[in-house]
């Protein structure tokens, strides 16, 4: 499943669309960025409510290819600019992390 396919299934809006539409290796849900650094998968998607530039820095550090920001959190311009610079997709959804995680879990189980 690619980033754009995941966005379509989630009904999430792609708000930073300058990225390579690569296959996703998995997903990780966390709001604690040190936890993300320690446990997120290379080439995966991060599910979070952390909508700031540091989220992008951590995603880049561990080679996360997409960030799904939940609960319709406002996305600051510097976060989107950093994601564009790093080629990381940013998706926005009104759903909570539990729901998004469950939907992606089902998709990855089908792979």
N, CA, C and O of each residue as an XYZ file, in Angstrom:
444
protein
N       0.834     -1.167      0.000
C       0.000      0.000      0.000
C       0.889      1.245      0.000
O       1.839      1.346      0.776
N       0.563      2.183     -0.882
C       1.334      3.421     -0.967
C       0.733      4.486     -0.050
O      -0.330      4.287      0.539
N       1.416      5.593      0.059
C       0.950      6.702      0.890
C      -0.393      7.216      0.385
O      -1.313      7.424      1.177
N      -0.514      7.422     -0.914
C      -1.766      7.935     -1.477
C      -2.914      6.937     -1.311
O      -4.053      7.337     -1.073
N      -2.622      5.660     -1.434
C      -3.657      4.644     -1.203
C      -4.121      4.668      0.249
O      -5.316      4.563      0.526
N      -3.175      4.806      1.173
C      -3.527      4.877      2.596
C      -4.381      6.117      2.868
O      -5.364      6.046      3.607
N      -4.011      7.241      2.278
C      -4.783      8.473      2.468
C      -6.213      8.295      1.978
O      -7.158      8.744      2.627
N      -6.369      7.640      0.834
C      -7.703      7.419      0.274
C      -8.543      6.539      1.196
O      -9.713      6.832      1.442
N      -7.950      5.467      1.703
C      -8.677      4.563      2.589
C      -9.066      5.274      3.885
O     -10.157      5.062      4.415
N      -8.179      6.107      4.383
C      -8.446      6.823      5.633
C      -9.399      7.998      5.440
O      -9.990      8.496      6.398
N      -9.540      8.431      4.195
C     -10.321      9.642      3.951
C      -9.596     10.869      4.465
O     -10.222     11.873      4.805
N      -8.273     10.787      4.520
C      -7.447     11.875      5.042
C      -7.059     12.831      3.910
O      -6.886     12.426      2.760
N      -6.931     14.076      4.262
C      -6.512     15.096      3.304
C      -4.982     15.128      3.253
O      -4.323     15.185      4.291
N      -4.427     15.093      2.051
C      -2.978     15.225      1.889
C      -2.677     16.720      1.854
O      -3.023     17.405      0.891
N      -2.040     17.221      2.896
C      -1.771     18.661      2.984
C      -0.344     19.024      2.594
O      -0.052     20.192      2.340
N       0.523     18.065      2.544
C       1.880     18.257      2.006
C       2.061     17.157      0.988
O       2.262     15.993      1.337
N       1.985     17.542     -0.292
C       1.928     16.528     -1.350
C       3.178     16.423     -2.207
O       3.145     15.810     -3.274
N       4.264     17.004     -1.763
C       5.525     16.887     -2.498
C       6.363     15.767     -1.876
O       7.235     16.005     -1.041
N       6.064     14.528     -2.317
C       6.733     13.352     -1.776
C       6.684     12.236     -2.810
O       5.881     12.265     -3.742
N       7.555     11.255     -2.626
C       7.524     10.058     -3.462
C       6.447      9.134     -2.895
O       6.450      8.826     -1.703
N       5.534      8.697     -3.748
C       4.431      7.849     -3.303
C       4.908      6.408     -3.154
O       4.570      5.535     -3.953
N       5.691      6.189     -2.126
C       6.339      4.900     -1.900
C       5.438      3.949     -1.122
O       4.519      4.388     -0.430
N       5.697      2.655     -1.234
C       4.966      1.689     -0.399
C       5.322      1.907      1.076
O       6.465      2.217      1.411
N       4.340      1.741      1.934
C       4.547      1.882      3.375
C       4.938      0.538      3.977
O       4.407     -0.502      3.589
N       5.860      0.565      4.916
C       6.322     -0.670      5.555
C       5.551     -1.008      6.828
O       5.671     -2.114      7.354
N       4.769     -0.067      7.316
C       4.037     -0.276      8.552
C       3.613      1.058      9.121
O       3.715      2.088      8.455
N       3.138      1.041     10.351
C       2.688      2.268     10.996
C       3.068      2.238     12.472
O       3.236      1.174     13.068
N       3.197      3.427     13.044
C       3.488      3.546     14.466
C       2.685      4.713     15.024
O       2.638      5.787     14.426
N       2.060      4.497     16.163
C       1.245      5.519     16.793
C       1.888      5.955     18.096
O       2.097      5.148     19.002
N       2.201      7.242     18.180
C       2.772      7.774     19.414
C       2.779      9.292     19.359
O       2.846      9.889     18.285
N       2.708      9.908     20.534
C       2.860     11.349     20.656
C       4.155     11.709     21.371
O       4.492     12.884     21.512
N       4.861     10.710     21.808
C       6.131     10.921     22.494
C       7.251     10.731     21.468
O       7.520      9.607     21.042
N       7.894     11.811     21.077
C       8.842     11.744     19.961
C      10.054     10.868     20.265
O      10.597     10.251     19.348
N      10.492     10.792     21.508
C      11.599      9.886     21.834
C      11.176      8.437     21.631
O      11.991      7.604     21.236
N       9.910      8.131     21.897
C       9.372      6.794     21.648
C       9.376      6.492     20.154
O       9.714      5.383     19.741
N       9.005      7.470     19.355
C       9.019      7.305     17.897
C      10.448      7.018     17.427
O      10.669      6.129     16.604
N      11.402      7.766     17.948
C      12.799      7.542     17.544
C      13.257      6.130     17.884
O      14.024      5.531     17.131
N      12.804      5.602     18.989
C      13.247      4.282     19.437
C      12.511      3.132     18.754
O      13.065      2.038     18.643
N      11.281      3.350     18.294
C      10.468      2.209     17.885
C       9.816      2.255     16.509
O       9.343      1.222     16.035
N       9.772      3.397     15.858
C       9.093      3.484     14.564
C       9.872      2.746     13.483
O      11.098      2.647     13.533
N       9.131      2.232     12.505
C       9.731      1.478     11.396
C      10.220      2.386     10.274
O       9.588      3.386      9.934
N      11.335      2.015      9.725
C      11.867      2.664      8.535
C      10.836      2.528      7.401
O      10.342      1.432      7.136
N      10.520      3.646      6.738
C       9.584      3.593      5.622
C       8.129      3.512      6.021
O       7.273      3.211      5.189
N       7.836      3.775      7.279
C       6.464      3.660      7.764
C       5.759      4.997      7.865
O       6.259      6.027      7.411
N       4.591      4.953      8.469
C       3.775      6.140      8.692
C       3.642      6.363     10.196
O       3.474      5.414     10.962
N       3.720      7.625     10.606
C       3.547      7.996     12.003
C       2.142      8.543     12.186
O       1.715      9.429     11.446
N       1.423      8.017     13.167
C       0.085      8.480     13.516
C       0.216      9.235     14.838
O       0.657      8.671     15.839
N      -0.173     10.528     14.838
C       0.086     11.369     16.001
C      -0.855     12.561     16.054
O      -1.593     12.825     15.105
N      -0.825     13.282     17.173
C      -1.476     14.586     17.252
C      -0.417     15.688     17.373
O      -0.761     16.863     17.503
N       0.846     15.322     17.332
C       1.940     16.286     17.446
C       2.118     17.029     16.121
O       2.754     16.525     15.195
N       1.554     18.218     16.044
C       1.583     19.002     14.809
C       2.570     20.153     14.952
O       2.189     21.301     15.180
N       3.846     19.815     14.813
C       4.875     20.848     14.853
C       6.131     20.368     14.123
O       6.256     19.201     13.752
N       7.034     21.293     13.934
C       8.245     21.057     13.148
C       9.102     19.913     13.708
O       9.729     19.187     12.937
N       9.140     19.745     15.026
C       9.951     18.683     15.619
C       9.464     17.287     15.220
O      10.257     16.348     15.150
N       8.179     17.153     14.962
C       7.633     15.875     14.511
C       8.264     15.494     13.181
O       8.603     14.332     12.956
N       8.420     16.464     12.312
C       9.044     16.223     11.004
C      10.519     15.863     11.183
O      11.025     14.970     10.504
N      11.201     16.546     12.082
C      12.619     16.255     12.321
C      12.802     14.816     12.787
O      13.708     14.126     12.321
N      11.967     14.366     13.686
C      12.045     12.987     14.174
C      11.693     12.014     13.052
O      12.360     10.993     12.884
N      10.660     12.322     12.294
C      10.274     11.457     11.167
C      11.428     11.310     10.184
O      11.698     10.211      9.700
N      12.092     12.387      9.895
C      13.237     12.356      8.986
C      14.377     11.525      9.561
O      15.029     10.766      8.845
N      14.606     11.675     10.844
C      15.688     10.953     11.518
C      15.532      9.442     11.412
O      16.518      8.727     11.233
N      14.300      8.952     11.523
C      14.063      7.505     11.490
C      13.478      7.027     10.160
O      13.014      5.892     10.046
N      13.507      7.905      9.159
C      13.084      7.579      7.796
C      11.601      7.210      7.691
O      11.236      6.282      6.968
N      10.766      7.928      8.403
C       9.318      7.801      8.253
C       8.934      8.558      6.994
O       9.421      9.665      6.763
N       8.065      7.974      6.178
C       7.733      8.600      4.901
C       6.440      9.403      4.930
O       6.189     10.188      4.015
N       5.612      9.225      5.961
C       4.358      9.965      6.047
C       3.968     10.170      7.502
O       4.249      9.338      8.365
N       3.317     11.295      7.751
C       2.794     11.614      9.077
C       1.298     11.829      8.927
O       0.863     12.617      8.087
N       0.508     11.132      9.739
C      -0.930     11.364      9.786
C      -1.215     12.119     11.084
O      -1.014     11.592     12.178
N      -1.683     13.355     10.947
C      -2.042     14.159     12.104
C      -3.541     14.004     12.329
O      -4.347     14.261     11.434
N      -3.899     13.584     13.529
C      -5.293     13.267     13.867
C      -5.995     14.428     14.572
O      -5.382     15.432     14.934
N      -7.303     14.249     14.749
C      -8.151     15.196     15.481
C      -8.183     16.587     14.848
O      -8.422     17.578     15.538
N      -7.943     16.662     13.548
C      -7.987     17.944     12.807
C      -7.143     19.037     13.459
O      -7.531     20.205     13.483
N      -5.993     18.642     13.982
C      -5.108     19.616     14.616
C      -4.650     20.635     13.583
O      -4.396     20.271     12.435
N      -4.540     21.899     13.964
C      -4.017     22.908     13.035
C      -2.550     22.611     12.712
O      -1.768     22.253     13.594
N      -2.197     22.765     11.455
C      -0.833     22.472     11.017
C      -0.098     23.790     10.747
O      -0.481     24.548      9.855
N       0.950     24.056     11.515
C       1.679     25.307     11.314
C       2.475     25.293     10.005
O       2.956     24.243      9.579
N       2.608     26.441      9.381
C       3.337     26.519      8.107
C       4.768     25.983      8.185
O       5.247     25.364      7.235
N       5.461     26.217      9.318
C       6.848     25.743      9.395
C       6.919     24.218      9.422
O       7.911     23.643      8.974
N       5.896     23.560      9.935
C       5.853     22.092      9.897
C       5.722     21.614      8.455
O       6.436     20.708      8.026
N       4.813     22.222      7.719
C       4.598     21.816      6.323
C       5.810     22.127      5.461
O       6.149     21.359      4.562
N       6.463     23.250      5.732
C       7.679     23.603      4.990
C       8.794     22.582      5.268
O       9.486     22.147      4.348
N       8.958     22.210      6.521
C       9.979     21.216      6.880
C       9.672     19.873      6.219
O      10.576     19.206      5.715
N       8.406     19.479      6.220
C       8.018     18.212      5.588
C       8.275     18.262      4.081
O       8.743     17.284      3.498
N       7.975     19.380      3.462
C       8.239     19.538      2.029
C       9.741     19.404      1.758
O      10.151     18.710      0.827
N      10.547     20.066      2.571
C      12.007     20.003      2.410
C      12.527     18.579      2.545
O      13.485     18.203      1.870
N      11.902     17.777      3.416
C      12.334     16.402      3.666
C      11.628     15.385      2.770
O      11.990     14.208      2.775
N      10.631     15.818      2.005
C       9.883     14.891      1.148
C       8.987     13.949      1.936
O       8.738     12.821      1.510
N       8.501     14.409      3.085
C       7.633     13.605      3.942
C       6.190     14.050      3.719
O       5.882     15.238      3.814
N       5.319     13.108      3.427
C       3.905     13.408      3.249
C       3.283     13.761      4.591
O       3.631     13.177      5.617
N       2.360     14.718      4.580
C       1.594     15.045      5.779
C       0.120     14.921      5.425
O      -0.372     15.556      4.493
N      -0.573     14.082      6.200
C      -1.998     13.854      6.011
C      -2.731     14.370      7.242
O      -2.211     14.326      8.357
N      -3.942     14.856      7.022
C      -4.746     15.380      8.117
C      -6.098     14.687      8.127
O      -6.743     14.536      7.089
N      -6.519     14.266      9.322
C      -7.819     13.615      9.483
C      -8.503     14.122     10.743
O      -7.849     14.532     11.701
N      -9.811     14.086     10.725
C     -10.582     14.439     11.909
C     -10.733     13.279     12.872
O     -11.189     13.460     14.001
N     -10.354     12.095     12.435
C     -10.481     10.913     13.289
C      -9.381     10.893     14.341
O      -8.353     11.557     14.207
N      -9.625     10.110     15.398
C      -8.629     10.004     16.461
C      -7.588      8.932     16.121
O      -7.729      8.192     15.147
N      -6.557      8.871     16.936
C      -5.445      7.951     16.682
C      -5.863      6.486     16.755
O      -5.361      5.656     15.997
N      -6.765      6.173     17.652
C      -7.228      4.800     17.795
C      -7.897      4.326     16.506
O      -7.610      3.233     16.018
N      -8.775      5.137     15.967
C      -9.494      4.781     14.749
C      -8.542      4.652     13.563
O      -8.620      3.683     12.808
N      -7.658      5.611     13.399
C      -6.698      5.576     12.288
C      -5.784      4.363     12.417
O      -5.511      3.679     11.430
N      -5.316      4.099     13.621
C      -4.441      2.940     13.842
C      -5.161      1.647     13.476
O      -4.583      0.772     12.832
N      -6.413      1.527     13.884
C      -7.189      0.323     13.579
C      -7.381      0.132     12.083
O      -7.251     -0.980     11.572
N      -7.688      1.211     11.386
C      -7.881      1.121      9.932
C      -6.591      0.682      9.231
O      -6.615     -0.173      8.346
N      -5.475      1.275      9.636
C      -4.204      0.900      8.995
C      -3.790     -0.509      9.388
O      -3.227     -1.237      8.572
N      -4.058     -0.899     10.616
C      -3.744     -2.261     11.045
C      -4.446     -3.269     10.136
O      -3.829     -4.228      9.672
N      -5.721     -3.052      9.888
C      -6.467     -3.952      9.004
C      -5.854     -4.004      7.617
O      -5.771     -5.074      7.013
N      -5.427     -2.866      7.110
C      -4.834     -2.835      5.761
C      -3.510     -3.595      5.718
O      -3.237     -4.330      4.769
N      -2.702     -3.413      6.741
C      -1.406     -4.101      6.755
C      -1.571     -5.600      6.982
O      -0.734     -6.379      6.526
N      -2.612     -6.016      7.663
C      -2.850     -7.450      7.855
C      -3.213     -8.125      6.534
O      -2.991     -9.323      6.356
N      -3.768     -7.349      5.617
C      -4.159     -7.902      4.319
C      -3.000     -8.016      3.345
O      -3.119     -8.683      2.317
N      -1.865     -7.364      3.657
C      -0.696     -7.416      2.737
C      -0.111     -8.793      2.666
O       0.865     -9.012      1.948
